[in-house]
Structure formats: C-alpha cells, structure tokens
Amino acid sequence: DGLRVATAKPISTFAEHQADAMFLSVFPDKNTFVSCSVDRTAKIWDIRAPKASVMTFLGHSSDVNCVEVMPTDGRCFATCSQDSTARLYDTRSMNELQVFSVPAPPAPTDETVDQRPDTFTGLAFSGSGRLIFCGHADSNVYAFDTLAERSSPTFTLPSVHDREISCVGVSPSGAALATGSWDSHIKIWA
C-alpha cells in the first residue's frame, strides 16, 4: 500500500556496487532483482539474503546505464551502457548471450564535442521480449532482435528527439513505445 511507503524505514540495504547504482528491475518471482552501476557491472540480488549479491555479470567497459528483465522469460535481462553496447544475459547459464551495437558515429565537431554520441541511455523490451529498444545519445532508438544472430539493429527510429534520449518504456500491452529526452519532451510511438 502506497500510504505505508510514506512512513517506511529501510528494511534491507544492498551495498556491493563500487560506484553509483543506476537502475534496477524486479524479476517475476518478486524475490530477486537485478541492478546496474557505474562500476560496469550488473548484479542479481535476493531480498531474502541482502548481505551479498547472488551473481555478478561483467562485460561492459563503461558505466551501465539501464537494466531490464525480459518480460516473457523471467530469467534473462538486458543492459545498456556508455560503451555503446547493449547486452543480453541469462541467469540460468550465468552467461552473456548476445552483444548488440551500432556503427561508430562520425568524428565529433566543435559543436558536438561535449556530447556523448556513443552512449546507450535507456532500454525496454517489447511485450513479447523479442525486441530490445535502446535509446541513444544520438537521439535515435535502435531495435535489436534477441532471436537473430546479428549484433546490428533490426531497425532504427531515426532522430526521434532533438537531444539525447534519457528513457525508454513499452506499454504493458506492448502496443506502444514511449521515449523521453533531454529536449524536455516525451513521445508515444504506436
């Protein structure tokens, strides 16, 4: 109940990340969740045993900005990072299943030197879990197919915002995609 949260006290602290914790996503069993961090890791936690993470997943070479549990599988999750990759992991095999990326951006100009053109900023799974939609600092949304044997996007929604995308979401029905941006706009795509 939301009213109890207003007066709640922490009952557990999960303190194993070595830098800022950026995002978390709860698994369907409601006892475990995955978190990601600037320390370049994703960690699986069990709320019944908060003293240490259950698993740690490596692979990214820079800050991990977002993590999301696959809605239909419940044991896989995806991450996206400032290293310009998105990765799909399986908790059963404790392995990275796929690495997704986009072609290298053009060299920065004087106007873009302060921007982060290689950064994936947020992600969301399609309702079926087959596609991963990744928001990017280049203002595009890239869609990756988790069943395809390719690392490049299946399709791209180009320049959907005027500035970098900050968040991505999919409606519970899977019929609409939402994007938010540093341009102060939120857009719904259906």
N, C-alpha and C positions, 0 to 999 in steps of 0.2 A: 504494500500500500504506500503510495507516494507521501502521505502525511507523516508516516513513521520515518522516512528518509530525512525529513527536515530537522528532526531532533536526534538523528542517529549518531553513534560513535563508531569509529573503525573497529571491526572485529578481527581483521587479519591484515597483515602487511606483507607484500611480496617484494622483496628487496634484493634481487640478484642482478638486475641490469647495472651496467657500469656507467651509463650515461642516461640522458633524458628518455623516459618511456613515451612513445609517440602515439600508440593506438592499441586497442585490444578488441578481440572478437570472441564471443562465447560459443562453445560447441553445443550441439543439440542436447547432450546429456545434462547440461546445466551445472555440472560439477567441474568441468575443465574449461579453460580459456587459453588463448594464445595472445601474446603481447609482442610488440616490436619496439626497437630502440635505436637511438643514435649510435649505440655501441656495435651496430651492424649485425645484431642477432634477432632471432625470433625465439620465444620460449613458451613452452607448454607448462601450464600450472594446474594443480588440482586444489580446489578450495578447501578440501578436507585435510590437506597437508601443505600448509603455506611456507614451511621452513626452507624448502628448496624447489626449484623447478623440476619438472618430470623429464623434460627433454629440452635441448638447445639445438637450434638449427642455424648453420652457418652458410655462407655463400656470397653474401653481398660484400662489396668492397667500400661501401659508404653508408651513410645514415639510412635506416629503413623507416620509411615514412608512413606506411599503412599496412595493415594485415586484415584479411577477411577469411572466415571459414566458408568452405564450399557448401551451399545450402542443401544440396541433394545428397551429398555423400556423408558429410558429418565427420570425416576423419582426414580430409585434405584441407589445406588452406593455401592462400596465395599472399605474397608480399610484393611491395614495390619500393624502389629505392632511388636515392640520388645518384647511384651508379648507372642509371638509365636501363635497369633491368627490372623485370617482374619475374617472380619465381613461384612455381607450384611445388608444394611439399606434401608428402604422405606420412602421417603419424604412425601408421602400421609398420611400414618398412623403415621408418626414420630416415628417409632419403628425399633428396630433391628430385622431382620427376621431370620438370621442364624449366628452361630459362628462356624468357621472351625479351626481345629488344627491338629497337627501331634503328633505322640507318643513322649514321652520325650526322649531326646538324652542320650547317655551314659555319665557317670560322666567324667568331664574333666581330662585330663592327664597333666603332666608337659608341654608337647608340645602344648596343646590346651587351656591352662588356660586363655590366653589372648583373645581367640576368643569368639564370641557371638553366640554359637550354637543354641540358641532358637529364633533367630531373623528372622522374615519375613522382607525382604528388599524392595521388589517391587511387583507389581501385574499388570495384564492386563486381560480383559475379552476376551473370544473367540468372533469371529464375530457374533455368534448367541446370545451371552450373557449367554449361559447356563453354560459354564465353567469359572472358575476364575483360572488363572495360577499365582501361587505365587512363587517368587524367595526367597531362604532361605540362611542363613549364612552357612548352612551345604553343600552348592553347589548343592543342589537338586532343581528341580522345581516340585511343588505339584499342581495337578489339582483337584479342588473341583467342584462338580456338584451342581448348585444352585437349581435344582429341586428335588434332592434326599434328603431324610430325614436322612442324616448321616453327622457327623461332620468331619469324616476322609477323606483323599484324595481318589478320584476315581481311579487315577493312579499317578505314580511318574516317572519323568525323573531323574534317579539317577546320581549323580556326573557329572553333565554336564560341570562343570568348575573345575579348580584346587584350586580356592579360593571362597570366598563368592560371591554370585550373587548380583550385585548392581542395575540392572534394567531389566525389562521385557516389551516386547511390542508385539503386534499382528498386522499383516499387515491389511490394510483396507479391503481386500477381505476375511480375516480370514483364508487364506490358509497357513500362515507361522507364526511361533513364533520366536521372537528374544530375546536373553539373553546377557547381558553384565556382566562383572565380574571384581573384583579386581585383577584377573590374567592378565589383560590388553587385553583380547580377547572379541570379540563379535561373537556370533554364531547364525546362522539362522537354524531353525528346520522346515522341511516341509515333 
